[in-house]
Amino acid sequence: MSENITPQQYRAELSNMNHEVAQLKAQVIESQTIDKYNPFDNPTEYHHYNDDYSKISPEINEIGYKIPLSPPRSEKRGIKHYYNVAGLCLVLSEILTILLFYALTYIISGVLLFANRSANIEAVENYMKSTSIYMGINMLIFMLANVGLAWFGLKIAKIKTSELFKTTSFTFTRAFQYIFIALMLQTFAAYISSGITYFFEQCGYSPLSPDNSIGFSTYTGKIMSIVYGCLVAPITEEFFYRGMLLKLFSKANQRFGIFFTAFLFGIAHGNIAQFSLGFIVGIFLAHITLKHNSIIPAIICHIAVNTKSEVLNIIYKSFDSGYFISAIITVAAALFGLIMFFEFRLKNKLPATTPAQTRRGFSLTCTCVPIIIVITYQLFNMLLSITA
């Protein structure tokens, strides 16, 4: 048969063989090269959320390279760079918030005192609390601190802001399911918070809850309070926590990123009563952010949680049977959310972690000075919220 092969056919067969050899060679090289978006060979992680790990450890591009159990100095330095950027933004957030609050308060107080020289500082302070001024200050601070520093952190880490919104596989049905799961977790966290409060009270202490007793004398103040709680706070907090922080802390370990950002979100509330809410709901919000590669699902759920609280508060104050109506709505939403939660958990598990990844998470953050500073400061504030 070979004698009947023409030179053209021979060259064609040789070309096909060379092509097959090249394909096999490429497959061998690929099998010996680490996946830049799944460097730890962890099938439970959401690989579409991961960044190129060769930016941290260029060695993974080398054929035959194996990631060691413990990170070498160069890789450790690369991971800590992102952790330190996140820690720096957390520290700057605390500093900027305090400085802006006092600066804006003093400036506006000075203007009001100058405009009405017969008034004293106490009267001006009461006026600012009862109108929309204080709420406007808080709204401005949240927008500048959360959004500004989130953008700053992403810029230093060389991550495009658009990467926080690459939403995948997110539908209206998913949004509906997630909202009720978040409402259920909110109710669950409230019971845990009540239990913690009861425990401290039995020991003779009282963990302070946030003061929401400011009464607004103007409709503008009331509207701004609703806008602040239901829109500004959820959007800016998600941009900061599930956006920038989660992206940076998930560089080497998604599970660590989920739990650590939830912990930071919890202690940021400044009191033990609200820590459970921030931590429990924060875990779920981080999970769906990784799953859909976007902060949009988390923003929607956060808005729903805060809006529900605002609506129930209005119902409670507006009707004689407000407490009963609020309780019925809360229980019904929680029960339906529980069903949605079980359905979600059957198909979606939290990312697991490999032995190598465990050495690239919490142990490294313990060596990052900015993170130690901000956690110490926030835990100290939580302790101060406990009164005898």
DOSEDREN-618053 format. One record per residue (C-alpha): residue number from 1; residue in three letters; y, z, x. Coordinates in nm, 3 decimals. Each point is the difference from the previous one (the first is absolute). Layout:
# DOSEDREN-618053
+-----+--------+---------+---------+---------+
: num : residu :   north :      up :    east :
+-----+--------+---------+---------+---------+
: NUM :    ALA :       Y :       Z :       X :
...
+-----+--------+---------+---------+---------+
END
This chain:
# DOSEDREN-618053
+-----+--------+---------+---------+---------+
: num : residu :   north :      up :    east :
+-----+--------+---------+---------+---------+
:   1 :    MET :   0.000 :   0.000 :   0.000 :
:   2 :    SER :   0.237 :   0.083 :   0.282 :
:   3 :    GLU :  -0.027 :  -0.356 :   0.135 :
:   4 :    ASN :   0.152 :  -0.130 :  -0.324 :
:   5 :    ILE :   0.310 :   0.221 :   0.025 :
:   6 :    THR :   0.313 :  -0.193 :   0.073 :
:   7 :    PRO :   0.263 :   0.130 :   0.245 :
:   8 :    GLN :   0.229 :   0.077 :  -0.295 :
:   9 :    GLN :  -0.270 :   0.208 :  -0.173 :
:  10 :    TYR :  -0.076 :   0.179 :   0.325 :
:  11 :    ARG :   0.364 :   0.093 :   0.047 :
:  12 :    ALA :   0.018 :   0.116 :  -0.362 :
:  13 :    GLU :  -0.305 :   0.225 :   0.039 :
:  14 :    LEU :   0.136 :   0.137 :   0.327 :
:  15 :    SER :   0.333 :   0.070 :  -0.168 :
:  16 :    ASN :  -0.176 :   0.185 :  -0.284 :
:  17 :    MET :  -0.198 :   0.206 :   0.248 :
:  18 :    ASN :   0.316 :   0.089 :   0.193 :
:  19 :    HIS :   0.166 :   0.099 :  -0.327 :
:  20 :    GLU :  -0.293 :   0.224 :  -0.093 :
:  21 :    VAL :   0.001 :   0.157 :   0.347 :
:  22 :    ALA :   0.374 :   0.066 :  -0.030 :
:  23 :    GLN :  -0.052 :   0.160 :  -0.341 :
:  24 :    LEU :  -0.280 :   0.222 :   0.131 :
:  25 :    LYS :   0.212 :   0.096 :   0.300 :
:  26 :    ALA :   0.291 :   0.089 :  -0.230 :
:  27 :    GLN :  -0.232 :   0.211 :  -0.215 :
:  28 :    VAL :  -0.131 :   0.184 :   0.306 :
:  29 :    ILE :   0.354 :   0.067 :   0.122 :
:  30 :    GLU :   0.103 :   0.115 :  -0.347 :
:  31 :    SER :  -0.298 :   0.235 :  -0.019 :
:  32 :    GLN :   0.098 :   0.149 :   0.335 :
:  33 :    THR :   0.369 :   0.032 :  -0.088 :
:  34 :    ILE :   0.139 :   0.285 :  -0.208 :
:  35 :    ASP :   0.160 :  -0.084 :  -0.336 :
:  36 :    LYS :   0.370 :   0.076 :   0.047 :
:  37 :    TYR :   0.032 :   0.102 :  -0.365 :
:  38 :    ASN :  -0.317 :   0.210 :  -0.005 :
:  39 :    PRO :  -0.027 :   0.128 :   0.357 :
:  40 :    PHE :  -0.216 :   0.301 :  -0.087 :
:  41 :    ASP :  -0.247 :  -0.204 :  -0.206 :
:  42 :    ASN :   0.066 :   0.215 :  -0.306 :
:  43 :    PRO :  -0.117 :  -0.179 :  -0.318 :
:  44 :    THR :   0.158 :   0.264 :  -0.228 :
:  45 :    GLU :   0.359 :  -0.072 :   0.105 :
:  46 :    TYR :   0.237 :  -0.250 :  -0.162 :
:  47 :    HIS :   0.022 :  -0.255 :   0.281 :
:  48 :    HIS :   0.276 :  -0.204 :  -0.163 :
:  49 :    TYR :   0.227 :   0.306 :   0.039 :
:  50 :    ASN :  -0.064 :   0.035 :   0.374 :
:  51 :    ASP :   0.229 :  -0.142 :   0.266 :
:  52 :    ASP :  -0.108 :  -0.174 :   0.319 :
:  53 :    TYR :  -0.152 :   0.282 :   0.209 :
:  54 :    SER :   0.036 :  -0.202 :   0.321 :
:  55 :    LYS :   0.368 :   0.101 :  -0.011 :
:  56 :    ILE :  -0.122 :   0.353 :   0.072 :
:  57 :    SER :  -0.299 :  -0.087 :   0.219 :
:  58 :    PRO :   0.023 :  -0.353 :   0.149 :
:  59 :    GLU :  -0.342 :   0.054 :   0.162 :
:  60 :    ILE :  -0.176 :  -0.074 :  -0.329 :
:  61 :    ASN :   0.075 :  -0.369 :   0.056 :
:  62 :    GLU :  -0.231 :   0.002 :   0.302 :
:  63 :    ILE :  -0.352 :  -0.131 :  -0.056 :
:  64 :    GLY :  -0.255 :   0.280 :  -0.002 :
:  65 :    TYR :   0.255 :   0.283 :  -0.015 :
:  66 :    LYS :  -0.112 :   0.307 :  -0.195 :
:  67 :    ILE :   0.242 :   0.259 :  -0.136 :
:  68 :    PRO :  -0.086 :   0.335 :   0.162 :
:  69 :    LEU :  -0.064 :   0.312 :  -0.205 :
:  70 :    SER :   0.316 :   0.167 :   0.132 :
:  71 :    PRO :   0.311 :  -0.213 :   0.049 :
:  72 :    PRO :   0.101 :  -0.077 :   0.360 :
:  73 :    ARG :   0.351 :   0.087 :   0.108 :
:  74 :    SER :   0.147 :  -0.344 :  -0.075 :
:  75 :    GLU :  -0.146 :  -0.011 :  -0.352 :
:  76 :    LYS :   0.101 :   0.359 :  -0.064 :
:  77 :    ARG :   0.355 :  -0.084 :   0.103 :
:  78 :    GLY :   0.004 :  -0.299 :  -0.236 :
:  79 :    ILE :  -0.118 :   0.206 :  -0.299 :
:  80 :    LYS :   0.239 :   0.287 :   0.076 :
:  81 :    HIS :   0.288 :  -0.246 :   0.009 :
:  82 :    TYR :  -0.042 :  -0.064 :  -0.373 :
:  83 :    TYR :  -0.062 :   0.368 :  -0.077 :
:  84 :    ASN :   0.315 :   0.099 :   0.190 :
:  85 :    VAL :   0.206 :  -0.263 :  -0.184 :
:  86 :    ALA :  -0.120 :   0.147 :  -0.330 :
:  87 :    GLY :   0.073 :   0.354 :   0.122 :
:  88 :    LEU :   0.348 :  -0.101 :   0.118 :
:  89 :    CYS :   0.079 :  -0.144 :  -0.344 :
:  90 :    LEU :  -0.119 :   0.324 :  -0.164 :
:  91 :    VAL :   0.223 :   0.210 :   0.227 :
:  92 :    LEU :   0.298 :  -0.230 :  -0.053 :
:  93 :    SER :  -0.060 :   0.016 :  -0.375 :
:  94 :    GLU :   0.037 :   0.379 :   0.003 :
:  95 :    ILE :   0.310 :  -0.012 :   0.219 :
:  96 :    LEU :   0.165 :  -0.288 :  -0.185 :
:  97 :    THR :  -0.065 :   0.157 :  -0.341 :
:  98 :    ILE :   0.164 :   0.329 :   0.097 :
:  99 :    LEU :   0.296 :  -0.160 :   0.178 :
: 100 :    LEU :   0.070 :  -0.247 :  -0.280 :
: 101 :    PHE :  -0.027 :   0.266 :  -0.269 :
: 102 :    TYR :   0.249 :   0.236 :   0.163 :
: 103 :    ALA :   0.232 :  -0.279 :   0.110 :
: 104 :    LEU :   0.019 :  -0.162 :  -0.344 :
: 105 :    THR :   0.022 :   0.337 :  -0.176 :
: 106 :    TYR :   0.289 :   0.119 :   0.216 :
: 107 :    ILE :   0.185 :  -0.330 :  -0.027 :
: 108 :    ILE :  -0.029 :  -0.020 :  -0.379 :
: 109 :    SER :   0.080 :   0.372 :  -0.039 :
: 110 :    GLY :   0.310 :  -0.048 :   0.214 :
: 111 :    VAL :   0.114 :  -0.294 :  -0.211 :
: 112 :    LEU :  -0.049 :   0.197 :  -0.324 :
: 113 :    LEU :   0.183 :   0.304 :   0.137 :
: 114 :    PHE :   0.286 :  -0.220 :   0.117 :
: 115 :    ALA :   0.020 :  -0.167 :  -0.343 :
: 116 :    ASN :  -0.003 :   0.336 :  -0.180 :
: 117 :    ARG :   0.157 :   0.261 :   0.226 :
: 118 :    SER :  -0.028 :   0.274 :  -0.260 :
: 119 :    ALA :  -0.381 :  -0.016 :   0.009 :
: 120 :    ASN :  -0.212 :   0.208 :   0.236 :
: 121 :    ILE :  -0.309 :  -0.106 :   0.192 :
: 122 :    GLU :  -0.237 :   0.166 :  -0.250 :
: 123 :    ALA :   0.150 :  -0.192 :  -0.292 :
: 124 :    VAL :  -0.026 :  -0.326 :   0.194 :
: 125 :    GLU :  -0.364 :   0.071 :   0.086 :
: 126 :    ASN :  -0.085 :   0.071 :  -0.365 :
: 127 :    TYR :   0.178 :  -0.320 :  -0.103 :
: 128 :    MET :  -0.196 :  -0.204 :   0.253 :
: 129 :    LYS :  -0.329 :   0.148 :  -0.125 :
: 130 :    SER :   0.075 :  -0.057 :  -0.368 :
: 131 :    THR :   0.115 :  -0.360 :   0.043 :
: 132 :    SER :  -0.170 :  -0.291 :   0.174 :
: 133 :    ILE :   0.150 :   0.072 :   0.343 :
: 134 :    TYR :  -0.284 :   0.203 :   0.151 :
: 135 :    MET :  -0.258 :  -0.238 :  -0.141 :
: 136 :    GLY :   0.194 :  -0.294 :   0.138 :
: 137 :    ILE :   0.004 :   0.166 :   0.343 :
: 138 :    ASN :  -0.377 :   0.056 :  -0.011 :
: 139 :    MET :  -0.060 :  -0.356 :  -0.114 :
: 140 :    LEU :   0.208 :  -0.141 :   0.285 :
: 141 :    ILE :  -0.169 :   0.223 :   0.257 :
: 142 :    PHE :  -0.348 :  -0.100 :  -0.118 :
: 143 :    MET :   0.086 :  -0.367 :   0.021 :
: 144 :    LEU :   0.152 :   0.029 :   0.347 :
: 145 :    ALA :  -0.258 :   0.236 :   0.149 :
: 146 :    ASN :  -0.323 :  -0.133 :  -0.148 :
: 147 :    VAL :   0.074 :  -0.371 :  -0.012 :
: 148 :    GLY :   0.214 :  -0.008 :   0.314 :
: 149 :    LEU :  -0.243 :   0.193 :   0.217 :
: 150 :    ALA :  -0.302 :  -0.184 :  -0.140 :
: 151 :    TRP :   0.165 :  -0.326 :   0.101 :
: 152 :    PHE :   0.091 :   0.152 :   0.338 :
: 153 :    GLY :  -0.358 :   0.112 :   0.064 :
: 154 :    LEU :  -0.144 :  -0.337 :  -0.096 :
: 155 :    LYS :   0.253 :  -0.172 :   0.224 :
: 156 :    ILE :  -0.096 :   0.207 :   0.305 :
: 157 :    ALA :  -0.370 :  -0.051 :  -0.076 :
: 158 :    LYS :   0.065 :  -0.376 :  -0.036 :
: 159 :    ILE :  -0.142 :  -0.013 :  -0.351 :
: 160 :    LYS :   0.162 :  -0.231 :  -0.253 :
: 161 :    THR :   0.117 :   0.167 :  -0.321 :
: 162 :    SER :  -0.165 :  -0.282 :  -0.195 :
: 163 :    GLU :  -0.340 :   0.128 :   0.119 :
: 164 :    LEU :   0.040 :   0.296 :  -0.235 :
: 165 :    PHE :   0.000 :  -0.233 :  -0.301 :
: 166 :    LYS :  -0.291 :  -0.239 :   0.067 :
: 167 :    THR :  -0.162 :   0.098 :  -0.327 :
: 168 :    THR :  -0.362 :  -0.111 :  -0.049 :
: 169 :    SER :  -0.235 :   0.033 :  -0.301 :
: 170 :    PHE :   0.250 :   0.206 :  -0.202 :
: 171 :    THR :   0.002 :  -0.073 :  -0.373 :
: 172 :    PHE :   0.152 :   0.149 :  -0.315 :
: 173 :    THR :  -0.338 :   0.159 :  -0.078 :
: 174 :    ARG :  -0.004 :   0.164 :   0.341 :
: 175 :    ALA :   0.354 :   0.128 :  -0.049 :
: 176 :    PHE :  -0.096 :   0.148 :  -0.338 :
: 177 :    GLN :  -0.304 :   0.171 :   0.154 :
: 178 :    TYR :   0.191 :   0.136 :   0.299 :
: 179 :    ILE :   0.280 :   0.142 :  -0.212 :
: 180 :    PHE :  -0.238 :   0.214 :  -0.205 :
: 181 :    ILE :  -0.190 :   0.109 :   0.310 :
: 182 :    ALA :   0.329 :   0.113 :   0.154 :
: 183 :    LEU :   0.092 :   0.188 :  -0.320 :
: 184 :    MET :  -0.340 :   0.171 :   0.002 :
: 185 :    LEU :   0.042 :   0.101 :   0.364 :
: 186 :    GLN :   0.347 :   0.133 :  -0.082 :
: 187 :    THR :  -0.148 :   0.225 :  -0.270 :
: 188 :    PHE :  -0.285 :   0.107 :   0.230 :
: 189 :    ALA :   0.250 :   0.085 :   0.275 :
: 190 :    ALA :   0.212 :   0.197 :  -0.249 :
: 191 :    TYR :  -0.297 :   0.224 :  -0.080 :
: 192 :    ILE :  -0.067 :   0.052 :   0.371 :
: 193 :    SER :   0.368 :   0.081 :   0.049 :
: 194 :    SER :  -0.016 :   0.253 :  -0.284 :
: 195 :    GLY :  -0.306 :   0.158 :   0.161 :
: 196 :    ILE :   0.176 :   0.028 :   0.335 :
: 197 :    THR :   0.306 :   0.151 :  -0.167 :
: 198 :    TYR :  -0.217 :   0.251 :  -0.186 :
: 199 :    PHE :  -0.178 :   0.099 :   0.323 :
: 200 :    PHE :   0.329 :   0.067 :   0.179 :
: 201 :    GLU :   0.138 :   0.192 :  -0.296 :
: 202 :    GLN :  -0.308 :   0.224 :   0.002 :
: 203 :    CYS :   0.073 :   0.070 :   0.365 :
: 204 :    GLY :   0.359 :   0.092 :  -0.083 :
: 205 :    TYR :   0.160 :  -0.327 :   0.109 :
: 206 :    SER :   0.162 :  -0.287 :  -0.185 :
: 207 :    PRO :  -0.011 :  -0.359 :   0.131 :
: 208 :    LEU :   0.323 :  -0.157 :  -0.117 :
: 209 :    SER :  -0.014 :  -0.321 :  -0.201 :
: 210 :    PRO :   0.277 :  -0.261 :   0.023 :
: 211 :    ASP :   0.312 :   0.087 :  -0.198 :
: 212 :    ASN :   0.033 :  -0.254 :  -0.279 :
: 213 :    SER :   0.230 :   0.216 :  -0.208 :
: 214 :    ILE :   0.326 :  -0.183 :   0.073 :
: 215 :    GLY :   0.170 :  -0.074 :  -0.327 :
: 216 :    PHE :   0.205 :  -0.319 :  -0.011 :
: 217 :    SER :   0.310 :   0.007 :  -0.215 :
: 218 :    THR :   0.040 :  -0.379 :   0.000 :
: 219 :    TYR :  -0.223 :  -0.284 :  -0.115 :
: 220 :    THR :   0.059 :  -0.165 :   0.336 :
: 221 :    GLY :  -0.155 :   0.299 :   0.173 :
: 222 :    LYS :  -0.302 :  -0.002 :  -0.231 :
: 223 :    ILE :  -0.053 :  -0.374 :   0.043 :
: 224 :    MET :   0.033 :   0.021 :   0.378 :
: 225 :    SER :  -0.252 :   0.285 :   0.003 :
: 226 :    ILE :  -0.251 :  -0.217 :  -0.186 :
: 227 :    VAL :   0.067 :  -0.303 :   0.221 :
: 228 :    TYR :  -0.032 :   0.216 :   0.310 :
: 229 :    GLY :  -0.328 :   0.163 :  -0.105 :
: 230 :    CYS :  -0.166 :  -0.301 :  -0.160 :
: 231 :    LEU :   0.112 :  -0.284 :   0.227 :
: 232 :    VAL :   0.188 :   0.088 :   0.318 :
: 233 :    ALA :  -0.226 :   0.283 :   0.120 :
: 234 :    PRO :  -0.331 :  -0.182 :  -0.067 :
: 235 :    ILE :   0.109 :  -0.329 :   0.156 :
: 236 :    THR :   0.162 :   0.149 :   0.311 :
: 237 :    GLU :  -0.277 :   0.255 :   0.058 :
: 238 :    GLU :  -0.272 :  -0.264 :  -0.025 :
: 239 :    PHE :   0.188 :  -0.227 :   0.238 :
: 240 :    PHE :   0.015 :   0.286 :   0.251 :
: 241 :    TYR :  -0.340 :   0.171 :  -0.043 :
: 242 :    ARG :  -0.245 :  -0.265 :  -0.124 :
: 243 :    GLY :   0.200 :  -0.273 :   0.167 :
: 244 :    MET :   0.112 :   0.082 :   0.352 :
: 245 :    LEU :  -0.190 :   0.325 :   0.068 :
: 246 :    LEU :  -0.336 :  -0.116 :  -0.138 :
: 247 :    LYS :   0.026 :  -0.325 :   0.194 :
: 248 :    LEU :   0.059 :   0.185 :   0.328 :
: 249 :    PHE :  -0.251 :   0.282 :  -0.046 :
: 250 :    SER :  -0.276 :  -0.243 :  -0.106 :
: 251 :    LYS :   0.013 :  -0.201 :   0.321 :
: 252 :    ALA :  -0.332 :   0.134 :   0.129 :
: 253 :    ASN :  -0.143 :   0.192 :  -0.296 :
: 254 :    GLN :   0.073 :  -0.079 :  -0.365 :
: 255 :    ARG :  -0.161 :   0.319 :  -0.130 :
: 256 :    PHE :   0.221 :   0.209 :   0.227 :
: 257 :    GLY :   0.306 :  -0.197 :  -0.114 :
: 258 :    ILE :  -0.080 :   0.071 :  -0.365 :
: 259 :    PHE :  -0.045 :   0.375 :   0.036 :
: 260 :    PHE :   0.272 :   0.060 :   0.258 :
: 261 :    THR :   0.272 :  -0.183 :  -0.194 :
: 262 :    ALA :  -0.109 :   0.186 :  -0.316 :
: 263 :    PHE :   0.033 :   0.328 :   0.192 :
: 264 :    LEU :   0.347 :  -0.097 :   0.123 :
: 265 :    PHE :   0.100 :  -0.102 :  -0.352 :
: 266 :    GLY :  -0.122 :   0.335 :  -0.133 :
: 267 :    ILE :   0.183 :   0.222 :   0.249 :
: 268 :    ALA :   0.315 :  -0.210 :  -0.037 :
: 269 :    HIS :   0.042 :   0.146 :  -0.350 :
: 270 :    GLY :   0.085 :   0.331 :   0.166 :
: 271 :    ASN :  -0.204 :   0.241 :  -0.210 :
: 272 :    ILE :  -0.363 :   0.093 :  -0.053 :
: 273 :    ALA :   0.014 :  -0.068 :  -0.374 :
: 274 :    GLN :   0.075 :  -0.370 :   0.050 :
: 275 :    PHE :  -0.207 :  -0.047 :   0.314 :
: 276 :    SER :  -0.319 :  -0.048 :  -0.204 :
: 277 :    LEU :   0.165 :  -0.273 :  -0.211 :
: 278 :    GLY :   0.131 :  -0.189 :   0.302 :
: 279 :    PHE :  -0.327 :   0.029 :   0.191 :
: 280 :    ILE :  -0.245 :  -0.088 :  -0.278 :
: 281 :    VAL :   0.200 :  -0.285 :  -0.152 :
: 282 :    GLY :   0.098 :  -0.112 :   0.351 :
: 283 :    ILE :  -0.366 :  -0.061 :   0.092 :
: 284 :    PHE :  -0.047 :  -0.229 :  -0.299 :
: 285 :    LEU :   0.327 :  -0.186 :   0.058 :
: 286 :    ALA :  -0.091 :  -0.061 :   0.364 :
: 287 :    HIS :  -0.347 :  -0.122 :  -0.099 :
: 288 :    ILE :   0.126 :  -0.263 :  -0.243 :
: 289 :    THR :   0.267 :  -0.106 :   0.251 :
: 290 :    LEU :  -0.271 :  -0.081 :   0.254 :
: 291 :    LYS :  -0.222 :  -0.163 :  -0.262 :
: 292 :    HIS :   0.270 :  -0.239 :  -0.119 :
: 293 :    ASN :   0.191 :  -0.029 :   0.329 :
: 294 :    SER :   0.323 :   0.086 :  -0.181 :
: 295 :    ILE :   0.215 :   0.295 :  -0.102 :
: 296 :    ILE :   0.068 :  -0.153 :  -0.342 :
: 297 :    PRO :  -0.300 :   0.169 :  -0.173 :
: 298 :    ALA :   0.107 :   0.337 :   0.144 :
: 299 :    ILE :   0.360 :  -0.052 :  -0.114 :
: 300 :    ILE :  -0.114 :  -0.078 :  -0.355 :
: 301 :    CYS :  -0.221 :   0.312 :  -0.013 :
: 302 :    HIS :   0.271 :   0.221 :   0.149 :
: 303 :    ILE :   0.252 :  -0.124 :  -0.255 :
: 304 :    ALA :  -0.251 :   0.068 :  -0.280 :
: 305 :    VAL :  -0.066 :   0.357 :   0.119 :
: 306 :    ASN :   0.369 :   0.089 :   0.028 :
: 307 :    THR :   0.088 :  -0.175 :  -0.327 :
: 308 :    LYS :  -0.271 :   0.189 :  -0.186 :
: 309 :    SER :   0.139 :   0.330 :   0.132 :
: 310 :    GLU :   0.350 :  -0.099 :  -0.108 :
: 311 :    VAL :  -0.111 :  -0.112 :  -0.348 :
: 312 :    LEU :  -0.204 :   0.316 :  -0.061 :
: 313 :    ASN :   0.293 :   0.211 :   0.115 :
: 314 :    ILE :   0.226 :  -0.173 :  -0.255 :
: 315 :    ILE :  -0.262 :   0.046 :  -0.276 :
: 316 :    TYR :  -0.043 :   0.366 :   0.090 :
: 317 :    LYS :   0.375 :   0.065 :  -0.026 :
: 318 :    SER :   0.065 :  -0.219 :  -0.305 :
: 319 :    PHE :  -0.262 :   0.118 :  -0.251 :
: 320 :    ASP :  -0.112 :   0.339 :  -0.130 :
: 321 :    SER :  -0.360 :  -0.107 :   0.051 :
: 322 :    GLY :   0.086 :  -0.165 :   0.332 :
: 323 :    TYR :  -0.245 :   0.210 :   0.200 :
: 324 :    PHE :  -0.289 :  -0.095 :  -0.231 :
: 325 :    ILE :   0.089 :  -0.371 :   0.006 :
: 326 :    SER :   0.034 :   0.003 :   0.379 :
: 327 :    ALA :  -0.336 :   0.175 :   0.037 :
: 328 :    ILE :  -0.175 :  -0.255 :  -0.224 :
: 329 :    ILE :   0.146 :  -0.293 :   0.195 :
: 330 :    THR :  -0.088 :   0.160 :   0.334 :
: 331 :    VAL :  -0.361 :   0.076 :  -0.095 :
: 332 :    ALA :  -0.059 :  -0.341 :  -0.161 :
: 333 :    ALA :   0.140 :  -0.183 :   0.304 :
: 334 :    ALA :  -0.204 :   0.219 :   0.237 :
: 335 :    LEU :  -0.328 :  -0.057 :  -0.186 :
: 336 :    PHE :   0.051 :  -0.375 :  -0.014 :
: 337 :    GLY :   0.104 :   0.004 :   0.365 :
: 338 :    LEU :  -0.319 :   0.189 :   0.090 :
: 339 :    ILE :  -0.209 :  -0.281 :  -0.151 :
: 340 :    MET :   0.205 :  -0.256 :   0.193 :
: 341 :    PHE :  -0.044 :   0.206 :   0.318 :
: 342 :    PHE :  -0.380 :   0.007 :  -0.022 :
: 343 :    GLU :  -0.006 :  -0.376 :  -0.060 :
: 344 :    PHE :   0.226 :  -0.052 :   0.302 :
: 345 :    ARG :  -0.204 :   0.228 :   0.227 :
: 346 :    LEU :  -0.325 :  -0.178 :  -0.083 :
: 347 :    LYS :   0.134 :  -0.317 :   0.161 :
: 348 :    ASN :   0.257 :   0.131 :   0.248 :
: 349 :    LYS :  -0.070 :   0.260 :   0.266 :
: 350 :    LEU :   0.243 :   0.143 :   0.250 :
: 351 :    PRO :  -0.040 :  -0.161 :   0.343 :
: 352 :    ALA :  -0.243 :   0.186 :   0.223 :
: 353 :    THR :   0.062 :   0.056 :   0.370 :
: 354 :    THR :  -0.205 :  -0.080 :   0.308 :
: 355 :    PRO :  -0.046 :   0.247 :   0.290 :
: 356 :    ALA :   0.239 :  -0.205 :   0.214 :
: 357 :    GLN :   0.266 :   0.003 :  -0.272 :
: 358 :    THR :  -0.012 :   0.379 :  -0.036 :
: 359 :    ARG :   0.124 :   0.023 :   0.360 :
: 360 :    ARG :   0.297 :  -0.220 :  -0.078 :
: 361 :    GLY :   0.144 :   0.188 :  -0.297 :
: 362 :    PHE :   0.083 :   0.369 :  -0.040 :
: 363 :    SER :  -0.072 :   0.094 :   0.362 :
: 364 :    LEU :   0.263 :  -0.247 :   0.121 :
: 365 :    THR :   0.264 :   0.107 :  -0.253 :
: 366 :    CYS :  -0.033 :   0.355 :   0.135 :
: 367 :    THR :   0.145 :  -0.129 :   0.327 :
: 368 :    CYS :   0.300 :  -0.174 :  -0.163 :
: 369 :    VAL :   0.306 :   0.227 :   0.029 :
: 370 :    PRO :   0.204 :  -0.147 :  -0.292 :
: 371 :    ILE :  -0.293 :   0.050 :  -0.239 :
: 372 :    ILE :  -0.054 :   0.359 :   0.115 :
: 373 :    ILE :   0.372 :   0.072 :  -0.048 :
: 374 :    VAL :   0.023 :  -0.137 :  -0.354 :
: 375 :    ILE :  -0.324 :   0.162 :  -0.121 :
: 376 :    THR :   0.104 :   0.337 :   0.144 :
: 377 :    TYR :   0.341 :  -0.028 :  -0.166 :
: 378 :    GLN :  -0.139 :  -0.098 :  -0.340 :
: 379 :    LEU :  -0.272 :   0.267 :   0.003 :
: 380 :    PHE :   0.267 :   0.255 :   0.089 :
: 381 :    ASN :   0.202 :  -0.114 :  -0.302 :
: 382 :    MET :  -0.307 :   0.041 :  -0.219 :
: 383 :    LEU :  -0.044 :   0.357 :   0.125 :
: 384 :    LEU :   0.366 :   0.070 :  -0.074 :
: 385 :    SER :  -0.059 :  -0.113 :  -0.359 :
: 386 :    ILE :  -0.232 :   0.299 :  -0.050 :
: 387 :    THR :   0.187 :   0.309 :  -0.115 :
: 388 :    ALA :  -0.119 :   0.356 :  -0.046 :
+-----+--------+---------+---------+---------+
END
